[in-house]
């Protein structure tokens, strides 16, 4: 069984690039795979490995400047859900494109999973899902507003166009692990919204702690690893991934005429040209050849 750890932490890294080599080295030494993003504003990512390896990497992250109070969320996977380890330097650890946003200055009120149902059931509360449209499509909270955004960068524009809908409402926001809400709640406060709340630990913490028979979550939660989705108790869900458009699909979607492994699915077949599809087919051929040689590759 592999441990999957999702983490983020906002802190000031004066020279984030200087932290990358040691971080990559310990991940490789411990057989840990996944993706870690590092920027001047902190660190974000998901990693997977055996218990001892994850513990070693988390201890290293906690030793980084300002990361002593790092929190993370754990789940398990029967198979290694990542093909390799990536440690990347970014401008933002979650891209919103709003230079004045600063989660270290102020964020919304944290709401524990056990208290979330009562909050979002209140008549004066509007619940907003801050995730991308393809994530919302497979699961969300009962009654939540879907902004139908393709990217987190689109959220500020959506709010500007829809803010009048939420006049005199308290705003409750949520995302997968909590990181987007750190920025979106800070941004809303800057827009003059007085009462902003967000789910502490995100959907993952809620699914871990709230019993299914008491849950207001409907569907599955998209995750950015080989499991694709998880449900209550953080059990692996039924979804696979279309490796052409990176959207989740169900097993039965593979039987649809639009589906071609690594080339298209019913959601993206009209979005790409014949030249794109030819390129995807060639890529899929190379993946198949690598698999035949016994090389590990997730994605394609």
Secondary structure as UniProt FT lines:
FT   STRAND          2..10
FT   TURN            14..16
FT   HELIX           17..29
FT   TURN            30..31
FT   STRAND          33..39
FT   TURN            40..41
FT   STRAND          42..49
FT   HELIX           51..62
FT   TURN            65..66
FT   TURN            68..69
FT   STRAND          71..77
FT   STRAND          85..89
FT   TURN            99..100
FT   TURN            103..105
FT   STRAND          109..111
FT   HELIX           113..120
FT   TURN            123..124
FT   STRAND          125..129
FT   HELIX           133..136
FT   TURN            137..138
FT   STRAND          139..141
FT   TURN            142..143
FT   STRAND          145..146
FT   HELIX           152..154
FT   HELIX           155..162
FT   HELIX           163..166
FT   TURN            167..168
FT   STRAND          170..174
FT   HELIX           179..190
FT   TURN            191..192
FT   STRAND          196..199
FT   TURN            200..201
FT   HELIX           202..209
FT   HELIX           212..214
FT   STRAND          217..219
FT   STRAND          221..222
FT   TURN            226..227
FT   STRAND          229..230
FT   HELIX           232..234
FT   STRAND          240..241
FT   TURN            243..245
FT   STRAND          248..249
FT   HELIX           251..255
FT   TURN            257..258
FT   TURN            261..263
FT   TURN            266..271
FT   HELIX           274..292
FT   TURN            293..294
//
